[in-house]
Amino acid sequence: MHTQALPSPHHQRLLGAALLWLLSGGALLLTTLVPLHTELLGWTPAFWLLGAPLVVLLVLEPALPRLLLARCRPRPRRRAAHGLIWH
């Protein structure tokens, strides 16, 4: 049996900061206060507001994409037994 230790408070603070960074960067890009692409900077704003916090999240929690996919997948429904029997 594999027991997993609780994440340290430092790890939780980093994770919270990365999530806040990602949410605020997404809000800035969605409200177009910061453009996604500029002539001068290219794709730099998009990277620093979305790409960099995603990389930090993946470094801190490498299993996060797999957990999110498992939650998004629909679970198979069980058929009612009375519907399978014909009289």
Residue pairs with C-beta under 8 A, 6 or more apart in sequence:
7 15
11 60
14 56
14 60
15 57
15 60
15 61
18 53
18 56
18 57
18 60
19 53
19 57
21 52
21 53
21 56
22 50
22 53
22 54
22 57
24 49
25 48
25 49
25 50
25 53
26 49
26 50
28 34
28 49
29 36
29 45
29 46
29 49
29 50
34 45
34 49
35 45
36 43
36 45
36 46
37 43
37 45
37 46
38 44
38 45
57 64
58 64
58 65
